[in-house]
Amino acid sequence: MGQTARVSAVTWTALVSLASWLWLLLCQGFFWRTDVRLPPRREPDAWPSVCVVVPARDEAEVLPASLPSLLAQDYPGRAEVFLVDDGSSDGTGRLAHELARRQGRLPLTVSSPGEPPAGWTGKLWAVRHGITLARARAPEYLLLTDADIAHAPDSLRHLVAAARTGGFDLVSQMARLRVESAWERLVVPAFVYFFAQLYPFRRIGRKGARTAAAAGGCVLLRAEAAERARIPDAIRHAVIDDVALARAVKRGGGHIWLGLADGVDSVRPYPRLRHLWRMVSRSAYAQLRHNPLVLAGTVAGLAVVYLVPPLAVVVGAATGSAPAAVAGALAWLVMTGTYVPMLRYYRQPLWLAPLLPFTAFLYLLMTVDSAVQHHRGRGAAWKGRTYARPEAVPDEG
């Protein structure tokens, strides 16, 4: 009888997982689709002026692959690049000047803001300094982009055309992250998949919808909307600064859009698991608002949604419980099917799709580790700068 009760519990849990996946498939903004790209656009009669702000701290390794793509933008209007050297020790500023001298088309200004005051993350303090410099040029738009992001020659042109055509105050593209090492192939597409599950792109662009998010590597922001939302001062504490920025703009009445990118790529390598682990765990607990109850619910939810299906298949097969095995297999099948479009977007082999439960288990461990580090009060390091609290560590960029 005890074994029957255990099998029944597995069956019911598998059915809950299957129901969860059917709900996610149909009711979570079709998050699994990857066709949310820059909306239809037409070129304006007069191209507005744009200032590009690039916060950079110890980015000499990636700058040769990214900065020239910004300086070479084929943009018909007036555009200028401001690279803010945030206390680099690897010659980032000197290298930027050299790259501009050799390959520049757009003018480049390199400046340094000094150490951030209390209450500011280093990245957002650098962004503030860059925006202050840019405002002297009175641009209509600001492009906030990270130092590891490479842009196609027409990237800025398409962003501005999309913003003007759609009347958007913020247009953001989720840069295509690097997927070359084995761990990158396993973890990176899932990172974007999970993000889209939390913030369905279709809902973000819908007027009146509460969902708000952006991708910090590529954000075109109307300067007027930035002033109205007090960007970046209003989000100076934010760990996940891109999401906080989008929320601030939307609260100020702005119309925002986020989608997947074509021609905007991150060149930052994550060759080993520890690099990816650090990327996720640095801000995972902040996403849960540092709440132990929310953490517990998240861990339980991840387990039921992602881990139960394969476990139900194994347990059902071992105990001869067809209902448990079938429910688990169906849930696993739906999960796998929703992951396939993201793997195709990243041009990865589809046999990785059934491994999503294992990847989700890694993310569960990263989230728990993020909470452990927070409650131990160790602080966290970001490019040589140590913060007293993990929540003061910015997104990498």
C-alpha positions as CSV (number, residue, x, y, z in Angstrom):
1,M,0.0,0.0,0.0
2,G,2.9,2.3,0.8
3,Q,4.4,1.7,-2.6
4,T,1.0,2.4,-4.3
5,A,0.7,5.7,-2.4
6,R,4.2,6.7,-3.5
7,V,3.4,5.9,-7.1
8,S,0.2,7.8,-6.9
9,A,2.1,10.8,-5.5
10,V,4.5,10.6,-8.4
11,T,1.6,10.4,-10.9
12,W,-0.2,13.4,-9.4
13,T,3.0,15.4,-9.3
14,A,3.7,14.5,-13.0
15,L,0.2,15.6,-13.8
16,V,0.7,18.9,-12.1
17,S,3.9,19.4,-14.1
18,L,2.1,18.5,-17.3
19,A,-0.6,21.0,-16.5
20,S,2.0,23.7,-15.8
21,W,3.6,23.1,-19.1
22,L,0.3,23.3,-21.0
23,W,-0.3,26.6,-19.3
24,L,3.2,27.9,-20.1
25,L,2.7,26.8,-23.7
26,L,-0.5,28.5,-24.3
27,C,-0.9,31.3,-21.7
28,Q,2.5,32.8,-21.0
29,G,2.7,35.2,-23.9
30,F,4.0,32.5,-26.3
31,F,7.4,33.1,-24.7
32,W,8.9,30.2,-26.5
33,R,8.6,31.8,-30.0
34,T,11.7,33.5,-31.3
35,D,10.1,35.6,-34.1
36,V,9.9,38.8,-32.0
37,R,12.5,40.8,-33.9
38,L,12.6,44.5,-34.7
39,P,9.1,45.6,-35.6
40,P,8.2,47.0,-39.1
41,R,9.9,50.3,-39.7
42,R,10.5,53.0,-42.3
43,E,13.3,55.4,-42.6
44,P,12.5,58.9,-41.3
45,D,12.7,62.0,-43.5
46,A,15.2,63.5,-41.1
47,W,17.4,61.3,-39.0
48,P,17.6,62.4,-35.3
49,S,20.9,62.8,-33.5
50,V,22.1,59.9,-31.3
51,C,24.7,59.7,-28.6
52,V,26.1,56.2,-27.8
53,V,27.1,55.6,-24.1
54,V,29.5,52.7,-23.4
55,P,30.4,51.9,-19.8
56,A,33.7,50.0,-19.8
57,R,35.8,48.6,-16.9
58,D,38.8,46.4,-17.8
59,E,37.4,45.6,-21.3
60,A,40.7,45.5,-23.3
61,E,40.2,41.8,-24.1
62,V,36.8,42.3,-25.9
63,L,37.1,46.0,-27.1
64,P,38.9,45.2,-30.4
65,A,35.9,43.0,-31.4
66,S,33.2,45.4,-30.3
67,L,34.2,49.1,-30.4
68,P,35.1,49.3,-34.1
69,S,31.6,48.1,-35.0
70,L,30.2,51.1,-33.1
71,L,32.6,53.6,-34.6
72,A,31.8,52.2,-38.1
73,Q,28.0,52.6,-37.9
74,D,26.4,53.6,-41.2
75,Y,24.1,56.2,-39.7
76,P,22.7,59.0,-41.9
77,G,22.2,61.4,-39.0
78,R,24.6,62.9,-36.4
79,A,26.0,60.3,-34.0
80,E,28.8,60.3,-31.4
81,V,30.2,57.7,-29.1
82,F,31.1,58.3,-25.4
83,L,33.1,55.5,-23.8
84,V,33.3,55.9,-20.1
85,D,36.4,54.2,-18.7
86,D,35.3,53.1,-15.3
87,G,38.7,52.9,-13.5
88,S,40.2,50.3,-15.7
89,S,43.6,48.9,-14.9
90,D,44.2,47.2,-18.3
91,G,44.5,50.2,-20.6
92,T,40.9,50.2,-21.8
93,G,40.8,54.0,-22.4
94,R,44.1,54.0,-24.3
95,L,43.0,51.1,-26.4
96,A,39.8,52.8,-27.3
97,H,41.7,55.9,-28.5
98,E,43.9,53.7,-30.6
99,L,41.0,51.8,-32.1
100,A,39.2,55.1,-33.0
101,R,42.4,56.5,-34.6
102,R,42.7,53.4,-36.8
103,Q,39.1,52.5,-37.6
104,G,36.8,55.3,-36.5
105,R,34.1,56.9,-38.5
106,L,32.0,58.3,-35.7
107,P,33.7,60.7,-33.2
108,L,34.7,59.1,-29.9
109,T,35.1,60.7,-26.5
110,V,36.8,58.8,-23.7
111,S,36.2,60.0,-20.2
112,S,36.4,58.7,-16.6
113,P,33.9,59.4,-13.8
114,G,36.1,58.5,-10.8
115,E,35.0,56.2,-8.1
116,P,31.2,55.9,-7.6
117,P,29.7,57.5,-4.5
118,A,27.8,55.5,-1.8
119,G,24.6,54.2,-3.1
120,W,25.7,53.8,-6.7
121,T,26.9,50.7,-8.6
122,G,30.0,51.3,-10.7
123,K,28.3,50.6,-14.0
124,L,25.3,53.0,-13.4
125,W,27.6,55.7,-12.2
126,A,29.6,55.3,-15.4
127,V,26.3,55.5,-17.4
128,R,25.3,58.6,-15.5
129,H,28.6,60.3,-16.4
130,G,28.2,59.3,-20.1
131,I,24.7,60.6,-20.2
132,T,25.8,63.9,-18.6
133,L,28.4,64.3,-21.3
134,A,26.0,63.4,-24.0
135,R,23.3,65.8,-22.9
136,A,25.7,68.7,-23.9
137,R,25.0,67.6,-27.5
138,A,21.2,67.6,-27.0
139,P,20.6,64.3,-28.7
140,E,17.1,63.0,-29.3
141,Y,18.2,59.4,-28.5
142,L,20.7,57.7,-26.3
143,L,22.1,54.2,-27.2
144,L,23.2,52.5,-24.1
145,T,25.3,49.5,-25.0
146,D,27.9,47.3,-23.2
147,A,31.6,47.2,-24.1
148,D,31.3,43.5,-25.2
149,I,28.5,44.1,-27.8
150,A,29.4,44.1,-31.5
151,H,26.9,45.8,-33.8
152,A,26.2,45.2,-37.5
153,P,27.0,48.3,-39.6
154,D,23.2,49.2,-39.9
155,S,22.3,48.4,-36.3
156,L,21.8,52.0,-35.1
157,R,20.0,52.8,-38.3
158,H,17.4,50.0,-37.8
159,L,17.0,50.8,-34.0
160,V,16.2,54.4,-34.7
161,A,13.9,53.7,-37.6
162,A,12.0,51.1,-35.4
163,A,11.7,53.6,-32.5
164,R,10.4,56.4,-34.8
165,T,8.0,54.3,-36.7
166,G,6.5,52.6,-33.7
167,G,6.6,55.6,-31.4
168,F,8.7,53.7,-28.9
169,D,10.5,55.5,-26.1
170,L,12.7,52.5,-25.5
171,V,13.8,49.8,-28.0
172,S,16.0,47.1,-26.7
173,Q,17.5,44.0,-28.4
174,M,18.6,40.9,-26.6
175,A,22.1,40.4,-28.0
176,R,23.0,37.0,-29.3
177,L,25.4,35.6,-26.7
178,R,28.4,33.6,-27.6
179,V,27.9,29.8,-27.9
180,E,31.3,28.2,-28.7
181,S,32.4,26.2,-25.7
182,A,30.5,23.1,-24.6
183,W,29.2,24.8,-21.4
184,E,28.1,27.9,-23.4
185,R,26.1,25.6,-25.7
186,L,24.4,23.9,-22.8
187,V,23.7,27.0,-20.6
188,V,23.5,30.1,-22.8
189,P,20.4,29.4,-24.9
190,A,18.6,28.3,-21.7
191,F,19.5,31.7,-20.1
192,V,17.7,33.6,-22.8
193,Y,14.8,31.0,-22.8
194,F,14.3,31.4,-19.0
195,F,14.5,35.2,-19.4
196,A,11.8,35.2,-22.1
197,Q,9.7,32.9,-19.8
198,L,9.9,35.5,-17.0
199,Y,9.4,38.4,-19.3
200,P,7.4,37.4,-22.4
201,F,8.6,39.7,-25.2
202,R,5.1,40.1,-26.7
203,R,3.7,41.5,-23.5
204,I,6.5,44.0,-23.0
205,G,5.7,45.8,-26.2
206,R,1.9,45.9,-25.6
207,K,0.6,49.2,-24.3
208,G,-1.1,48.9,-21.0
209,A,0.7,45.6,-20.1
210,R,2.5,45.6,-16.8
211,T,5.4,43.4,-18.0
212,A,8.6,45.5,-18.5
213,A,12.1,44.5,-19.3
214,A,15.1,45.4,-21.4
215,A,18.4,43.8,-22.3
216,G,21.2,46.1,-21.1
217,G,23.6,45.3,-23.9
218,C,21.5,47.2,-26.4
219,V,19.0,49.9,-25.3
220,L,17.9,52.8,-27.5
221,L,16.3,55.3,-25.2
222,R,14.6,58.6,-26.1
223,A,16.5,61.3,-24.2
224,E,13.2,63.0,-23.2
225,A,11.9,59.7,-21.7
226,A,15.2,59.3,-19.8
227,E,14.8,62.7,-18.2
228,R,11.2,62.0,-17.4
229,A,12.1,58.7,-15.7
230,R,15.2,60.2,-14.0
231,I,17.5,57.6,-15.6
232,P,19.9,56.5,-14.2
233,D,19.5,58.2,-10.8
234,A,16.2,56.5,-10.1
235,I,17.7,53.1,-10.5
236,R,21.2,53.7,-9.1
237,H,20.9,50.8,-6.6
238,A,19.6,48.3,-9.2
239,V,21.3,44.9,-9.6
240,I,19.4,44.0,-12.7
241,D,19.7,47.5,-14.1
242,D,18.2,46.8,-17.5
243,V,14.9,45.5,-16.1
244,A,14.8,48.4,-13.6
245,L,15.4,50.9,-16.4
246,A,12.5,49.5,-18.5
247,R,10.2,49.6,-15.5
248,A,11.1,53.2,-14.8
249,V,10.5,54.2,-18.3
250,K,7.2,52.4,-18.4
251,R,6.1,53.8,-15.1
252,G,6.8,57.3,-16.6
253,G,4.3,56.6,-19.4
254,G,6.8,55.4,-21.9
255,H,6.2,52.8,-24.7
256,I,8.8,50.1,-24.7
257,W,9.8,47.2,-26.9
258,L,12.2,44.2,-26.4
259,G,13.0,41.4,-28.8
260,L,15.7,39.1,-30.0
261,A,18.6,40.6,-32.1
262,D,19.9,40.1,-35.6
263,G,23.2,41.8,-36.0
264,V,23.8,42.6,-32.3
265,D,26.2,40.0,-30.7
266,S,28.0,39.6,-27.4
267,V,31.7,38.8,-27.9
268,R,32.3,38.0,-24.2
269,P,33.5,34.5,-23.7
270,Y,32.3,32.1,-20.9
271,P,34.5,29.2,-21.6
272,R,34.0,27.3,-18.3
273,L,31.1,26.6,-16.1
274,R,32.5,28.8,-13.3
275,H,32.2,31.8,-15.6
276,L,28.6,31.1,-16.4
277,W,27.9,30.2,-12.8
278,R,29.2,33.6,-11.7
279,M,27.2,35.4,-14.3
280,V,23.9,33.9,-13.1
281,S,24.5,33.6,-9.4
282,R,25.6,37.3,-9.1
283,S,22.1,38.5,-9.6
284,A,19.8,35.5,-9.2
285,Y,18.8,36.1,-5.6
286,A,18.2,39.8,-6.4
287,Q,15.7,38.7,-9.0
288,L,13.8,37.1,-6.0
289,R,14.1,40.3,-4.0
290,H,16.3,38.6,-1.5
291,N,13.2,36.8,0.0
292,P,13.8,33.3,1.4
293,L,10.1,32.4,0.9
294,V,10.2,33.4,-2.7
295,L,13.5,31.4,-3.0
296,A,11.8,28.3,-1.5
297,G,8.8,28.7,-3.9
298,T,11.1,29.2,-6.9
299,V,13.2,26.1,-6.0
300,A,10.0,24.1,-5.6
301,G,8.6,25.4,-8.8
302,L,11.7,24.6,-10.8
303,A,11.7,21.1,-9.4
304,V,8.1,20.5,-10.3
305,V,8.2,22.0,-13.7
306,Y,11.6,20.9,-14.9
307,L,12.9,18.0,-12.8
308,V,9.7,16.0,-12.2
309,P,9.0,15.0,-15.9
310,P,12.2,12.9,-16.4
311,L,12.0,11.6,-12.8
312,A,8.4,10.5,-13.4
313,V,9.4,8.7,-16.6
314,V,12.1,6.8,-14.7
315,V,10.0,6.0,-11.6
316,G,7.0,5.1,-13.7
317,A,9.0,2.7,-15.8
318,A,10.7,1.2,-12.7
319,T,7.4,0.6,-10.8
320,G,5.2,-0.2,-13.8
321,S,3.1,2.9,-13.3
322,A,2.0,3.8,-16.8
323,P,0.1,7.0,-15.8
324,A,3.2,8.4,-14.1
325,A,5.5,7.5,-17.0
326,V,3.0,8.9,-19.6
327,A,2.3,12.1,-17.8
328,G,6.1,12.7,-17.2
329,A,6.9,11.9,-20.9
330,L,4.2,14.3,-22.1
331,A,5.4,17.1,-19.9
332,W,9.0,16.4,-21.0
333,L,7.9,16.5,-24.6
334,V,6.1,19.9,-24.3
335,M,9.2,21.2,-22.5
336,T,11.5,20.0,-25.2
337,G,9.3,21.4,-27.9
338,T,9.2,24.9,-26.4
339,Y,13.0,24.9,-26.2
340,V,13.6,23.9,-29.8
341,P,13.0,27.4,-31.3
342,M,15.6,28.9,-29.0
343,L,18.2,26.3,-30.0
344,R,17.4,27.0,-33.7
345,Y,17.9,30.7,-33.1
346,Y,21.3,29.9,-31.6
347,R,22.0,27.5,-34.4
348,Q,22.6,24.6,-31.9
349,P,21.9,20.9,-32.4
350,L,18.4,19.9,-31.4
351,W,19.5,17.0,-29.3
352,L,20.3,19.5,-26.6
353,A,16.6,20.2,-26.1
354,P,15.8,17.0,-24.0
355,L,18.7,18.0,-21.7
356,L,16.9,21.1,-20.5
357,P,16.0,19.5,-17.2
358,F,19.7,19.1,-16.4
359,T,20.4,22.7,-17.4
360,A,17.5,23.8,-15.2
361,F,19.0,21.9,-12.3
362,L,22.2,23.8,-12.8
363,Y,20.3,27.1,-12.7
364,L,18.5,25.9,-9.5
365,L,21.9,25.3,-7.9
366,M,23.2,28.7,-9.1
367,T,20.1,30.4,-7.6
368,V,20.6,28.7,-4.2
369,D,24.3,29.6,-4.3
370,S,23.4,33.2,-4.9
371,A,21.2,33.2,-1.8
372,V,23.9,31.5,0.3
373,Q,26.5,34.1,-0.7
374,H,24.0,36.9,0.1
375,H,23.2,35.6,3.6
376,R,26.8,34.9,4.4
377,G,27.4,38.6,3.9
378,R,30.6,38.0,2.0
379,G,30.0,40.7,-0.6
380,A,30.9,40.1,-4.2
381,A,33.5,41.2,-6.6
382,W,32.9,42.6,-10.1
383,K,36.0,43.3,-12.2
384,G,38.3,44.1,-9.3
385,R,35.8,46.1,-7.4
386,T,34.4,44.6,-4.2
387,Y,30.9,45.5,-3.0
388,A,29.9,45.2,0.6
389,R,26.5,43.7,-0.3
390,P,25.8,41.3,-3.2
391,E,22.8,43.4,-4.1
392,A,25.2,46.3,-5.0
393,V,26.8,44.3,-7.8
394,P,25.7,45.4,-11.3
395,D,25.0,43.3,-14.3
396,E,28.2,42.6,-16.2
397,G,28.9,44.9,-19.0
